[in-house]
Amino acid sequence: MIEIEDTGPGIPPEKRQRVFDAFYRIEGNEETGSGLGLSIVRTLLNRLQGEILSGPAERSPTGLNVKVILYLSVSH
């Protein structure tokens, strides 16, 4: 698992799943970009049978916490 957390403005709960949609950008966001980054990450993780989770920051009153999870497979 890789966990990333920032102290930015965060993402409202009702929009957290939308940020994984291709070309979706939160209204009023002044950052440049196409809105493809998180969509690509989710697609790759789905193909690798992993997952990406987002939620509020755990160590800050604002911000975002993202967990990228790849499961180990054990062969015998």
All heavy atoms as a GROMACS GRO file, in nm:
protein
  586
    1MET      N    1   0.084  -0.117   0.000
    1MET     CA    2   0.000   0.000   0.000
    1MET      C    3   0.089   0.124   0.000
    1MET      O    4   0.188   0.130   0.072
    1MET     CB    5  -0.091   0.002   0.122
    1MET     CG    6  -0.176   0.128   0.127
    1MET     SD    7  -0.293   0.136   0.264
    1MET     CE    8  -0.184   0.174   0.398
    2ILE      N    9   0.052   0.220  -0.080
    2ILE     CA   10   0.116   0.351  -0.081
    2ILE      C   11   0.008   0.449  -0.036
    2ILE      O   12  -0.103   0.449  -0.089
    2ILE     CB   13   0.167   0.391  -0.220
    2ILE    CG1   14   0.272   0.292  -0.269
    2ILE    CG2   15   0.221   0.533  -0.218
    2ILE    CD1   16   0.310   0.312  -0.414
    3GLU      N   17   0.041   0.530   0.063
    3GLU     CA   18  -0.055   0.629   0.114
    3GLU      C   19   0.001   0.768   0.090
    3GLU      O   20   0.116   0.796   0.124
    3GLU     CB   21  -0.080   0.606   0.262
    3GLU     CG   22  -0.184   0.696   0.321
    3GLU     CD   23  -0.217   0.660   0.465
    3GLU    OE1   24  -0.153   0.570   0.522
    3GLU    OE2   25  -0.308   0.723   0.521
    4ILE      N   26  -0.082   0.853   0.031
    4ILE     CA   27  -0.043   0.991   0.001
    4ILE      C   28  -0.144   1.082   0.069
    4ILE      O   29  -0.264   1.058   0.062
    4ILE     CB   30  -0.044   1.018  -0.151
    4ILE    CG1   31   0.050   0.921  -0.223
    4ILE    CG2   32  -0.004   1.162  -0.182
    4ILE    CD1   33  -0.020   0.830  -0.316
    5GLU      N   34  -0.093   1.184   0.135
    5GLU     CA   35  -0.184   1.279   0.201
    5GLU      C   36  -0.131   1.421   0.181
    5GLU      O   37  -0.011   1.444   0.186
    5GLU     CB   38  -0.194   1.246   0.350
    5GLU     CG   39  -0.297   1.330   0.421
    5GLU     CD   40  -0.334   1.275   0.557
    5GLU    OE1   41  -0.395   1.167   0.560
    5GLU    OE2   42  -0.302   1.338   0.656
    6ASP      N   43  -0.224   1.513   0.157
    6ASP     CA   44  -0.184   1.653   0.144
    6ASP      C   45  -0.266   1.739   0.240
    6ASP      O   46  -0.354   1.690   0.309
    6ASP     CB   47  -0.193   1.702   0.000
    6ASP     CG   48  -0.336   1.714  -0.050
    6ASP    OD1   49  -0.430   1.721   0.031
    6ASP    OD2   50  -0.354   1.719  -0.173
    7THR      N   51  -0.232   1.866   0.244
    7THR     CA   52  -0.302   1.961   0.332
    7THR      C   53  -0.373   2.068   0.251
    7THR      O   54  -0.398   2.176   0.300
    7THR     CB   55  -0.203   2.027   0.430
    7THR    OG1   56  -0.100   2.093   0.354
    7THR    CG2   57  -0.140   1.927   0.524
    8GLY      N   58  -0.405   2.035   0.127
    8GLY     CA   59  -0.473   2.130   0.039
    8GLY      C   60  -0.618   2.150   0.080
    8GLY      O   61  -0.659   2.113   0.190
    9PRO      N   62  -0.698   2.203  -0.011
    9PRO     CA   63  -0.838   2.232   0.022
    9PRO      C   64  -0.926   2.107   0.033
    9PRO      O   65  -1.038   2.114   0.082
    9PRO     CB   66  -0.884   2.320  -0.094
    9PRO     CG   67  -0.794   2.284  -0.206
    9PRO     CD   68  -0.662   2.248  -0.144
   10GLY      N   69  -0.876   1.992  -0.012
   10GLY     CA   70  -0.954   1.870  -0.006
   10GLY      C   71  -1.054   1.861  -0.120
   10GLY      O   72  -1.061   1.948  -0.206
   11ILE      N   73  -1.132   1.754  -0.119
   11ILE     CA   74  -1.235   1.732  -0.220
   11ILE      C   75  -1.364   1.700  -0.145
   11ILE      O   76  -1.364   1.613  -0.059
   11ILE     CB   77  -1.198   1.616  -0.315
   11ILE    CG1   78  -1.069   1.648  -0.390
   11ILE    CG2   79  -1.312   1.586  -0.412
   11ILE    CD1   80  -1.016   1.534  -0.473
   12PRO      N   81  -1.472   1.769  -0.177
   12PRO     CA   82  -1.598   1.740  -0.108
   12PRO      C   83  -1.636   1.592  -0.123
   12PRO      O   84  -1.613   1.534  -0.230
   12PRO     CB   85  -1.700   1.830  -0.180
   12PRO     CG   86  -1.619   1.938  -0.244
   12PRO     CD   87  -1.486   1.875  -0.276
   13PRO      N   88  -1.691   1.531  -0.020
   13PRO     CA   89  -1.723   1.387  -0.024
   13PRO      C   90  -1.806   1.347  -0.146
   13PRO      O   91  -1.783   1.242  -0.205
   13PRO     CB   92  -1.801   1.363   0.105
   13PRO     CG   93  -1.760   1.472   0.196
   13PRO     CD   94  -1.726   1.590   0.109
   14GLU      N   95  -1.902   1.431  -0.186
   14GLU     CA   96  -1.988   1.394  -0.298
   14GLU      C   97  -1.916   1.396  -0.433
   14GLU      O   98  -1.968   1.349  -0.534
   14GLU     CB   99  -2.112   1.485  -0.304
   14GLU     CG  100  -2.084   1.629  -0.336
   14GLU     CD  101  -2.044   1.717  -0.216
   14GLU    OE1  102  -2.025   1.665  -0.104
   14GLU    OE2  103  -2.032   1.839  -0.236
   15LYS      N  104  -1.793   1.450  -0.438
   15LYS     CA  105  -1.717   1.457  -0.564
   15LYS      C  106  -1.596   1.366  -0.565
   15LYS      O  107  -1.528   1.356  -0.666
   15LYS     CB  108  -1.674   1.601  -0.589
   15LYS     CG  109  -1.793   1.692  -0.612
   15LYS     CD  110  -1.753   1.829  -0.649
   15LYS     CE  111  -1.881   1.910  -0.668
   15LYS     NZ  112  -1.857   2.043  -0.708
   16ARG      N  113  -1.569   1.296  -0.455
   16ARG     CA  114  -1.447   1.215  -0.447
   16ARG      C  115  -1.444   1.104  -0.550
   16ARG      O  116  -1.338   1.073  -0.604
   16ARG     CB  117  -1.430   1.157  -0.307
   16ARG     CG  118  -1.375   1.259  -0.214
   16ARG     CD  119  -1.323   1.199  -0.086
   16ARG     NE  120  -1.317   1.308   0.010
   16ARG     CZ  121  -1.385   1.312   0.122
   16ARG    NH1  122  -1.461   1.211   0.158
   16ARG    NH2  123  -1.375   1.416   0.200
   17GLN      N  124  -1.553   1.039  -0.579
   17GLN     CA  125  -1.553   0.933  -0.680
   17GLN      C  126  -1.544   0.989  -0.821
   17GLN      O  127  -1.489   0.926  -0.910
   17GLN     CB  128  -1.675   0.844  -0.664
   17GLN     CG  129  -1.664   0.748  -0.547
   17GLN     CD  130  -1.538   0.664  -0.551
   17GLN    OE1  131  -1.444   0.688  -0.477
   17GLN    NE2  132  -1.532   0.568  -0.637
   18ARG      N  133  -1.597   1.108  -0.842
   18ARG     CA  134  -1.595   1.169  -0.976
   18ARG      C  135  -1.454   1.201  -1.024
   18ARG      O  136  -1.429   1.204  -1.144
   18ARG     CB  137  -1.678   1.298  -0.978
   18ARG     CG  138  -1.825   1.285  -0.960
   18ARG     CD  139  -1.902   1.242  -1.084
   18ARG     NE  140  -1.856   1.284  -1.214
   18ARG     CZ  141  -1.895   1.392  -1.279
   18ARG    NH1  142  -1.984   1.474  -1.225
   18ARG    NH2  143  -1.849   1.420  -1.399
   19VAL      N  144  -1.360   1.228  -0.933
   19VAL     CA  145  -1.224   1.265  -0.976
   19VAL      C  146  -1.154   1.151  -1.047
   19VAL      O  147  -1.051   1.172  -1.111
   19VAL     CB  148  -1.137   1.318  -0.859
   19VAL    CG1  149  -1.196   1.443  -0.800
   19VAL    CG2  150  -1.113   1.212  -0.755
   20PHE      N  151  -1.209   1.031  -1.041
   20PHE     CA  152  -1.153   0.917  -1.114
   20PHE      C  153  -1.213   0.903  -1.253
   20PHE      O  154  -1.171   0.818  -1.330
   20PHE     CB  155  -1.174   0.788  -1.034
   20PHE     CG  156  -1.102   0.791  -0.901
   20PHE    CD1  157  -1.172   0.807  -0.784
   20PHE    CD2  158  -0.964   0.779  -0.895
   20PHE    CE1  159  -1.106   0.810  -0.662
   20PHE    CE2  160  -0.897   0.782  -0.774
   20PHE     CZ  161  -0.968   0.797  -0.657
   21ASP      N  162  -1.311   0.986  -1.288
   21ASP     CA  163  -1.370   0.985  -1.422
   21ASP      C  164  -1.280   1.062  -1.518
   21ASP      O  165  -1.227   1.169  -1.484
   21ASP     CB  166  -1.509   1.053  -1.423
   21ASP     CG  167  -1.611   0.978  -1.340
   21ASP    OD1  168  -1.587   0.860  -1.306
   21ASP    OD2  169  -1.714   1.039  -1.307
   22ALA      N  170  -1.263   1.006  -1.638
   22ALA     CA  171  -1.179   1.073  -1.738
   22ALA      C  172  -1.230   1.213  -1.768
   22ALA      O  173  -1.350   1.234  -1.784
   22ALA     CB  174  -1.176   0.990  -1.866
   23PHE      N  175  -1.140   1.307  -1.771
   23PHE     CA  176  -1.164   1.448  -1.805
   23PHE      C  177  -1.243   1.526  -1.700
   23PHE      O  178  -1.276   1.642  -1.722
   23PHE     CB  179  -1.231   1.462  -1.943
   23PHE     CG  180  -1.151   1.400  -2.053
   23PHE    CD1  181  -1.194   1.282  -2.114
   23PHE    CD2  182  -1.033   1.459  -2.097
   23PHE    CE1  183  -1.120   1.224  -2.214
   23PHE    CE2  184  -0.958   1.402  -2.198
   23PHE     CZ  185  -1.003   1.284  -2.257
   24TYR      N  186  -1.273   1.465  -1.586
   24TYR     CA  187  -1.346   1.539  -1.483
   24TYR      C  188  -1.253   1.635  -1.411
   24TYR      O  189  -1.142   1.599  -1.373
   24TYR     CB  190  -1.410   1.444  -1.381
   24TYR     CG  191  -1.485   1.518  -1.273
   24TYR    CD1  192  -1.608   1.574  -1.298
   24TYR    CD2  193  -1.428   1.536  -1.147
   24TYR    CE1  194  -1.676   1.646  -1.201
   24TYR    CE2  195  -1.496   1.607  -1.049
   24TYR     CZ  196  -1.619   1.661  -1.077
   24TYR     OH  197  -1.686   1.732  -0.981
   25ARG      N  198  -1.298   1.757  -1.394
   25ARG     CA  199  -1.224   1.859  -1.319
   25ARG      C  200  -1.322   1.926  -1.225
   25ARG      O  201  -1.433   1.960  -1.263
   25ARG     CB  202  -1.166   1.962  -1.416
   25ARG     CG  203  -1.083   1.902  -1.527
   25ARG     CD  204  -0.943   1.939  -1.527
   25ARG     NE  205  -0.917   2.052  -1.442
   25ARG     CZ  206  -0.824   2.141  -1.463
   25ARG    NH1  207  -0.751   2.133  -1.566
   25ARG    NH2  208  -0.805   2.239  -1.380
   26ILE      N  209  -1.280   1.947  -1.102
   26ILE     CA  210  -1.365   2.014  -1.004
   26ILE      C  211  -1.382   2.160  -1.044
   26ILE      O  212  -1.286   2.228  -1.079
   26ILE     CB  213  -1.306   2.001  -0.862
   26ILE    CG1  214  -1.309   1.854  -0.820
   26ILE    CG2  215  -1.381   2.087  -0.763
   26ILE    CD1  216  -1.248   1.827  -0.686
   27GLU      N  217  -1.507   2.208  -1.040
   27GLU     CA  218  -1.537   2.345  -1.078
   27GLU      C  219  -1.455   2.442  -0.992
   27GLU      O  220  -1.440   2.424  -0.873
   27GLU     CB  221  -1.686   2.375  -1.059
   27GLU     CG  222  -1.780   2.282  -1.132
   27GLU     CD  223  -1.806   2.153  -1.056
   27GLU    OE1  224  -1.794   2.150  -0.932
   27GLU    OE2  225  -1.837   2.054  -1.120
   28GLY      N  226  -1.406   2.546  -1.056
   28GLY     CA  227  -1.332   2.648  -0.984
   28GLY      C  228  -1.186   2.615  -0.961
   28GLY      O  229  -1.112   2.694  -0.905
   29ASN      N  230  -1.140   2.500  -1.005
   29ASN     CA  231  -1.001   2.460  -0.988
   29ASN      C  232  -0.915   2.537  -1.088
   29ASN      O  233  -0.939   2.533  -1.208
   29ASN     CB  234  -0.987   2.309  -1.010
   29ASN     CG  235  -0.847   2.259  -0.983
   29ASN    OD1  236  -0.751   2.336  -0.974
   29ASN    ND2  237  -0.835   2.130  -0.970
   30GLU      N  238  -0.817   2.609  -1.038
   30GLU     CA  239  -0.731   2.692  -1.124
   30GLU      C  240  -0.608   2.616  -1.175
   30GLU      O  241  -0.532   2.670  -1.253
   30GLU     CB  242  -0.686   2.816  -1.046
   30GLU     CG  243  -0.800   2.905  -0.999
   30GLU     CD  244  -0.882   2.962  -1.114
   30GLU    OE1  245  -0.823   2.995  -1.219
   30GLU    OE2  246  -1.004   2.972  -1.099
   31GLU      N  247  -0.588   2.493  -1.131
   31GLU     CA  248  -0.472   2.415  -1.174
   31GLU      C  249  -0.487   2.375  -1.321
   31GLU      O  250  -0.597   2.354  -1.370
   31GLU     CB  251  -0.456   2.289  -1.088
   31GLU     CG  252  -0.430   2.318  -0.942
   31GLU     CD  253  -0.297   2.387  -0.918
   31GLU    OE1  254  -0.198   2.355  -0.988
   31GLU    OE2  255  -0.292   2.475  -0.831
   32THR      N  256  -0.374   2.362  -1.389
   32THR     CA  257  -0.377   2.316  -1.528
   32THR      C  258  -0.382   2.163  -1.529
   32THR      O  259  -0.341   2.098  -1.434
   32THR     CB  260  -0.253   2.364  -1.605
   32THR    OG1  261  -0.137   2.314  -1.541
   32THR    CG2  262  -0.248   2.514  -1.612
   33GLY      N  263  -0.430   2.108  -1.636
   33GLY     CA  264  -0.435   1.964  -1.651
   33GLY      C  265  -0.557   1.923  -1.730
   33GLY      O  266  -0.648   2.002  -1.754
   34SER      N  267  -0.558   1.797  -1.771
   34SER     CA  268  -0.666   1.748  -1.855
   34SER      C  269  -0.771   1.669  -1.778
   34SER      O  270  -0.875   1.636  -1.832
   34SER     CB  271  -0.608   1.659  -1.965
   34SER     OG  272  -0.545   1.547  -1.908
   35GLY      N  273  -0.742   1.634  -1.653
   35GLY     CA  274  -0.836   1.553  -1.577
   35GLY      C  275  -0.825   1.405  -1.610
   35GLY      O  276  -0.920   1.330  -1.590
   36LEU      N  277  -0.709   1.362  -1.657
   36LEU     CA  278  -0.690   1.222  -1.693
   36LEU      C  279  -0.606   1.143  -1.594
   36LEU      O  280  -0.614   1.020  -1.590
   36LEU     CB  281  -0.624   1.211  -1.831
   36LEU     CG  282  -0.714   1.238  -1.949
   36LEU    CD1  283  -0.633   1.240  -2.077
   36LEU    CD2  284  -0.825   1.136  -1.957
   37GLY      N  285  -0.527   1.208  -1.513
   37GLY     CA  286  -0.430   1.139  -1.426
   37GLY      C  287  -0.489   1.031  -1.338
   37GLY      O  288  -0.447   0.915  -1.341
   38LEU      N  289  -0.588   1.065  -1.257
   38LEU     CA  290  -0.646   0.967  -1.165
   38LEU      C  291  -0.727   0.861  -1.238
   38LEU      O  292  -0.735   0.747  -1.193
   38LEU     CB  293  -0.731   1.037  -1.059
   38LEU     CG  294  -0.651   1.117  -0.956
   38LEU    CD1  295  -0.743   1.195  -0.865
   38LEU    CD2  296  -0.559   1.026  -0.876
   39SER      N  297  -0.784   0.895  -1.353
   39SER     CA  298  -0.854   0.796  -1.434
   39SER      C  299  -0.757   0.690  -1.485
   39SER      O  300  -0.787   0.571  -1.482
   39SER     CB  301  -0.923   0.866  -1.551
   39SER     OG  302  -0.980   0.771  -1.637
   40ILE      N  303  -0.641   0.733  -1.529
   40ILE     CA  304  -0.538   0.640  -1.576
   40ILE      C  305  -0.490   0.551  -1.462
   40ILE      O  306  -0.476   0.429  -1.478
   40ILE     CB  307  -0.422   0.716  -1.642
   40ILE    CG1  308  -0.469   0.781  -1.773
   40ILE    CG2  309  -0.303   0.624  -1.667
   40ILE    CD1  310  -0.372   0.881  -1.831
   41VAL      N  311  -0.465   0.610  -1.347
   41VAL     CA  312  -0.420   0.532  -1.230
   41VAL      C  313  -0.524   0.426  -1.194
   41VAL      O  314  -0.491   0.309  -1.172
   41VAL     CB  315  -0.392   0.625  -1.110
   41VAL    CG1  316  -0.370   0.545  -0.983
   41VAL    CG2  317  -0.271   0.713  -1.139
   42ARG      N  318  -0.652   0.464  -1.190
   42ARG     CA  319  -0.757   0.368  -1.155
   42ARG      C  320  -0.765   0.255  -1.258
   42ARG      O  321  -0.778   0.138  -1.222
   42ARG     CB  322  -0.892   0.436  -1.142
   42ARG     CG  323  -1.001   0.335  -1.099
   42ARG     CD  324  -1.134   0.397  -1.084
   42ARG     NE  325  -1.180   0.450  -1.214
   42ARG     CZ  326  -1.294   0.509  -1.233
   42ARG    NH1  327  -1.377   0.528  -1.133
   42ARG    NH2  328  -1.328   0.553  -1.352
   43THR      N  329  -0.754   0.288  -1.386
   43THR     CA  330  -0.758   0.186  -1.490
   43THR      C  331  -0.642   0.087  -1.475
   43THR      O  332  -0.662  -0.035  -1.483
   43THR     CB  333  -0.755   0.251  -1.630
   43THR    OG1  334  -0.870   0.335  -1.644
   43THR    CG2  335  -0.753   0.147  -1.741
   44LEU      N  336  -0.522   0.138  -1.453
   44LEU     CA  337  -0.407   0.050  -1.434
   44LEU      C  338  -0.424  -0.039  -1.311
   44LEU      O  339  -0.395  -0.159  -1.315
   44LEU     CB  340  -0.279   0.133  -1.422
   44LEU     CG  341  -0.231   0.201  -1.549
   44LEU    CD1  342  -0.116   0.296  -1.519
   44LEU    CD2  343  -0.190   0.097  -1.652
   45LEU      N  344  -0.470   0.019  -1.202
   45LEU     CA  345  -0.489  -0.060  -1.081
   45LEU      C  346  -0.597  -0.166  -1.098
   45LEU      O  347  -0.584  -0.278  -1.048
   45LEU     CB  348  -0.520   0.031  -0.962
   45LEU     CG  349  -0.400   0.109  -0.910
   45LEU    CD1  350  -0.443   0.216  -0.812
   45LEU    CD2  351  -0.301   0.015  -0.844
   46ASN      N  352  -0.703  -0.133  -1.171
   46ASN     CA  353  -0.806  -0.234  -1.199
   46ASN      C  354  -0.747  -0.351  -1.276
   46ASN      O  355  -0.777  -0.467  -1.248
   46ASN     CB  356  -0.923  -0.174  -1.276
   46ASN     CG  357  -1.013  -0.088  -1.190
   46ASN    OD1  358  -1.013  -0.099  -1.068
   46ASN    ND2  359  -1.090  -0.002  -1.252
   47ARG      N  360  -0.662  -0.323  -1.373
   47ARG     CA  361  -0.600  -0.429  -1.453
   47ARG      C  362  -0.503  -0.513  -1.370
   47ARG      O  363  -0.482  -0.630  -1.398
   47ARG     CB  364  -0.528  -0.370  -1.573
   47ARG     CG  365  -0.627  -0.317  -1.675
   47ARG     CD  366  -0.560  -0.265  -1.797
   47ARG     NE  367  -0.662  -0.210  -1.886
   47ARG     CZ  368  -0.637  -0.157  -2.002
   47ARG    NH1  369  -0.513  -0.150  -2.046
   47ARG    NH2  370  -0.735  -0.109  -2.075
   48LEU      N  371  -0.444  -0.452  -1.268
   48LEU     CA  372  -0.352  -0.524  -1.179
   48LEU      C  373  -0.424  -0.581  -1.056
   48LEU      O  374  -0.361  -0.631  -0.965
   48LEU     CB  375  -0.240  -0.429  -1.133
   48LEU     CG  376  -0.148  -0.379  -1.243
   48LEU    CD1  377  -0.058  -0.268  -1.191
   48LEU    CD2  378  -0.065  -0.494  -1.298
   49GLN      N  379  -0.555  -0.573  -1.056
   49GLN     CA  380  -0.641  -0.619  -0.946
   49GLN      C  381  -0.609  -0.547  -0.816
   49GLN      O  382  -0.617  -0.604  -0.708
   49GLN     CB  383  -0.631  -0.771  -0.930
   49GLN     CG  384  -0.679  -0.843  -1.054
   49GLN     CD  385  -0.669  -0.993  -1.044
   49GLN    OE1  386  -0.614  -1.047  -0.949
   49GLN    NE2  387  -0.720  -1.060  -1.144
   50GLY      N  388  -0.574  -0.421  -0.827
   50GLY     CA  389  -0.551  -0.336  -0.711
   50GLY      C  390  -0.666  -0.238  -0.698
   50GLY      O  391  -0.769  -0.250  -0.765
   51GLU      N  392  -0.650  -0.141  -0.611
   51GLU     CA  393  -0.754  -0.040  -0.595
   51GLU      C  394  -0.694   0.091  -0.548
   51GLU      O  395  -0.582   0.096  -0.498
   51GLU     CB  396  -0.865  -0.087  -0.502
   51GLU     CG  397  -0.819  -0.124  -0.363
   51GLU     CD  398  -0.930  -0.182  -0.278
   51GLU    OE1  399  -1.042  -0.127  -0.279
   51GLU    OE2  400  -0.906  -0.283  -0.212
   52ILE      N  401  -0.772   0.197  -0.565
   52ILE     CA  402  -0.734   0.329  -0.517
   52ILE      C  403  -0.852   0.382  -0.436
   52ILE      O  404  -0.967   0.373  -0.479
   52ILE     CB  405  -0.695   0.424  -0.633
   52ILE    CG1  406  -0.645   0.557  -0.578
   52ILE    CG2  407  -0.806   0.441  -0.733
   52ILE    CD1  408  -0.576   0.645  -0.682
   53LEU      N  409  -0.822   0.432  -0.318
   53LEU     CA  410  -0.925   0.483  -0.227
   53LEU      C  411  -0.892   0.627  -0.193
   53LEU      O  412  -0.775   0.662  -0.175
   53LEU     CB  413  -0.928   0.399  -0.099
   53LEU     CG  414  -0.943   0.248  -0.116
   53LEU    CD1  415  -0.921   0.177   0.016
   53LEU    CD2  416  -1.077   0.214  -0.176
   54SER      N  417  -0.994   0.710  -0.182
   54SER     CA  418  -0.970   0.848  -0.141
   54SER      C  419  -1.065   0.885  -0.028
   54SER      O  420  -1.176   0.833  -0.018
   54SER     CB  421  -0.989   0.944  -0.259
   54SER     OG  422  -1.124   0.945  -0.300
   55GLY      N  423  -1.017   0.973   0.057
   55GLY     CA  424  -1.097   1.018   0.170
   55GLY      C  425  -1.038   1.145   0.226
   55GLY      O  426  -0.940   1.199   0.174
   56PRO      N  427  -1.096   1.194   0.334
   56PRO     CA  428  -1.042   1.316   0.395
   56PRO      C  429  -0.905   1.289   0.456
   56PRO      O  430  -0.873   1.175   0.493
   56PRO     CB  431  -1.146   1.351   0.502
   56PRO     CG  432  -1.208   1.219   0.536
   56PRO     CD  433  -1.208   1.140   0.409
   57ALA      N  434  -0.825   1.394   0.467
   57ALA     CA  435  -0.695   1.381   0.531
   57ALA      C  436  -0.714   1.333   0.675
   57ALA      O  437  -0.808   1.372   0.742
   57ALA     CB  438  -0.621   1.515   0.529
   58GLU      N  439  -0.624   1.247   0.719
   58GLU     CA  440  -0.633   1.193   0.854
   58GLU      C  441  -0.551   1.276   0.953
   58GLU      O  442  -0.578   1.273   1.072
   58GLU     CB  443  -0.586   1.048   0.854
   58GLU     CG  444  -0.676   0.959   0.770
   58GLU     CD  445  -0.620   0.818   0.752
   58GLU    OE1  446  -0.510   0.788   0.804
   58GLU    OE2  447  -0.687   0.738   0.685
   59ARG      N  448  -0.452   1.349   0.904
   59ARG     CA  449  -0.361   1.423   0.992
   59ARG      C  450  -0.374   1.574   0.980
   59ARG      O  451  -0.294   1.648   1.033
   59ARG     CB  452  -0.217   1.383   0.959
   59ARG     CG  453  -0.189   1.237   0.985
   59ARG     CD  454  -0.052   1.197   0.928
   59ARG     NE  455  -0.038   1.054   0.920
   59ARG     CZ  456  -0.076   0.978   0.817
   59ARG    NH1  457  -0.130   1.034   0.711
   59ARG    NH2  458  -0.058   0.848   0.818
   60SER      N  459  -0.475   1.619   0.906
   60SER     CA  460  -0.492   1.761   0.882
   60SER      C  461  -0.642   1.793   0.877
   60SER      O  462  -0.720   1.710   0.833
   60SER     CB  463  -0.427   1.797   0.748
   60SER     OG  464  -0.456   1.928   0.710
   61PRO      N  465  -0.682   1.912   0.920
   61PRO     CA  466  -0.823   1.948   0.913
   61PRO      C  467  -0.874   1.966   0.769
   61PRO      O  468  -0.994   1.962   0.744
   61PRO     CB  469  -0.833   2.078   0.992
   61PRO     CG  470  -0.695   2.134   0.992
   61PRO     CD  471  -0.602   2.016   0.984
   62THR      N  472  -0.783   1.987   0.674
   62THR     CA  473  -0.820   1.994   0.532
   62THR      C  474  -0.731   1.894   0.460
   62THR      O  475  -0.643   1.834   0.518
   62THR     CB  476  -0.796   2.135   0.475
   62THR    OG1  477  -0.656   2.165   0.483
   62THR    CG2  478  -0.877   2.240   0.548
   63GLY      N  479  -0.752   1.879   0.333
   63GLY     CA  480  -0.665   1.792   0.255
   63GLY      C  481  -0.732   1.664   0.213
   63GLY      O  482  -0.850   1.641   0.237
   64LEU      N  483  -0.652   1.580   0.150
   64LEU     CA  484  -0.700   1.456   0.092
   64LEU      C  485  -0.604   1.343   0.126
   64LEU      O  486  -0.483   1.363   0.132
   64LEU     CB  487  -0.709   1.471  -0.061
   64LEU     CG  488  -0.767   1.355  -0.138
   64LEU    CD1  489  -0.916   1.340  -0.108
   64LEU    CD2  490  -0.745   1.375  -0.287
   65ASN      N  491  -0.660   1.226   0.148
   65ASN     CA  492  -0.581   1.106   0.173
   65ASN      C  493  -0.614   1.007   0.061
   65ASN      O  494  -0.731   0.980   0.035
   65ASN     CB  495  -0.616   1.046   0.309
   65ASN     CG  496  -0.537   0.921   0.339
   65ASN    OD1  497  -0.562   0.816   0.283
   65ASN    ND2  498  -0.442   0.932   0.428
   66VAL      N  499  -0.512   0.957  -0.005
   66VAL     CA  500  -0.530   0.860  -0.113
   66VAL      C  501  -0.445   0.738  -0.082
   66VAL      O  502  -0.328   0.750  -0.046
   66VAL     CB  503  -0.489   0.919  -0.250
   66VAL    CG1  504  -0.497   0.815  -0.359
   66VAL    CG2  505  -0.576   1.040  -0.284
   67LYS      N  506  -0.506   0.620  -0.095
   67LYS     CA  507  -0.435   0.494  -0.074
   67LYS      C  508  -0.437   0.415  -0.204
   67LYS      O  509  -0.542   0.395  -0.262
   67LYS     CB  510  -0.501   0.414   0.037
   67LYS     CG  511  -0.488   0.481   0.171
   67LYS     CD  512  -0.561   0.406   0.279
   67LYS     CE  513  -0.548   0.488   0.408
   67LYS     NZ  514  -0.641   0.448   0.508
   68VAL      N  515  -0.318   0.375  -0.248
   68VAL     CA  516  -0.303   0.289  -0.365
   68VAL      C  517  -0.266   0.152  -0.313
   68VAL      O  518  -0.167   0.136  -0.243
   68VAL     CB  519  -0.194   0.344  -0.459
   68VAL    CG1  520  -0.170   0.249  -0.575
   68VAL    CG2  521  -0.229   0.483  -0.509
   69ILE      N  522  -0.348   0.051  -0.345
   69ILE     CA  523  -0.330  -0.082  -0.288
   69ILE      C  524  -0.308  -0.182  -0.401
   69ILE      O  525  -0.386  -0.191  -0.495
   69ILE     CB  526  -0.454  -0.122  -0.206
   69ILE    CG1  527  -0.477  -0.019  -0.096
   69ILE    CG2  528  -0.438  -0.262  -0.148
   69ILE    CD1  529  -0.611  -0.032  -0.026
   70LEU      N  530  -0.198  -0.257  -0.391
   70LEU     CA  531  -0.170  -0.369  -0.480
   70LEU      C  532  -0.157  -0.492  -0.391
   70LEU      O  533  -0.082  -0.492  -0.294
   70LEU     CB  534  -0.041  -0.348  -0.558
   70LEU     CG  535  -0.048  -0.248  -0.671
   70LEU    CD1  536   0.090  -0.219  -0.727
   70LEU    CD2  537  -0.139  -0.297  -0.781
   71TYR      N  538  -0.230  -0.595  -0.424
   71TYR     CA  539  -0.232  -0.717  -0.344
   71TYR      C  540  -0.126  -0.813  -0.392
   71TYR      O  541  -0.102  -0.828  -0.512
   71TYR     CB  542  -0.371  -0.781  -0.350
   71TYR     CG  543  -0.477  -0.689  -0.296
   71TYR    CD1  544  -0.554  -0.612  -0.381
   71TYR    CD2  545  -0.497  -0.676  -0.159
   71TYR    CE1  546  -0.650  -0.524  -0.332
   71TYR    CE2  547  -0.592  -0.590  -0.110
   71TYR     CZ  548  -0.668  -0.514  -0.196
   71TYR     OH  549  -0.763  -0.427  -0.146
   72LEU      N  550  -0.062  -0.879  -0.297
   72LEU     CA  551   0.038  -0.981  -0.329
   72LEU      C  552  -0.033  -1.111  -0.365
   72LEU      O  553  -0.131  -1.149  -0.301
   72LEU     CB  554   0.128  -1.007  -0.208
   72LEU     CG  555   0.213  -0.889  -0.160
   72LEU    CD1  556   0.289  -0.928  -0.034
   72LEU    CD2  557   0.311  -0.847  -0.267
   73SER      N  558   0.017  -1.178  -0.467
   73SER     CA  559  -0.037  -1.309  -0.497
   73SER      C  560   0.071  -1.410  -0.461
   73SER      O  561   0.189  -1.391  -0.487
   73SER     CB  562  -0.075  -1.321  -0.644
   73SER     OG  563   0.037  -1.306  -0.726
   74VAL      N  564   0.030  -1.519  -0.400
   74VAL     CA  565   0.124  -1.620  -0.355
   74VAL      C  566   0.104  -1.745  -0.442
   74VAL      O  567  -0.006  -1.798  -0.452
   74VAL     CB  568   0.100  -1.654  -0.206
   74VAL    CG1  569   0.197  -1.761  -0.160
   74VAL    CG2  570   0.113  -1.528  -0.122
   75SER      N  571   0.209  -1.788  -0.507
   75SER     CA  572   0.204  -1.909  -0.590
   75SER      C  573   0.276  -2.021  -0.517
   75SER      O  574   0.380  -2.000  -0.456
   75SER     CB  575   0.272  -1.884  -0.724
   75SER     OG  576   0.208  -1.781  -0.793
   76HIS      N  577   0.220  -2.140  -0.526
   76HIS     CA  578   0.283  -2.256  -0.462
   76HIS      C  579   0.326  -2.356  -0.565
   76HIS      O  580   0.274  -2.374  -0.666
   76HIS     CB  581   0.185  -2.322  -0.364
   76HIS     CG  582   0.155  -2.234  -0.248
   76HIS    ND1  583   0.238  -2.219  -0.141
   76HIS    CD2  584   0.049  -2.152  -0.223
   76HIS    CE1  585   0.185  -2.136  -0.055
   76HIS    NE2  586   0.068  -2.093  -0.104
   0.00000   0.00000   0.00000
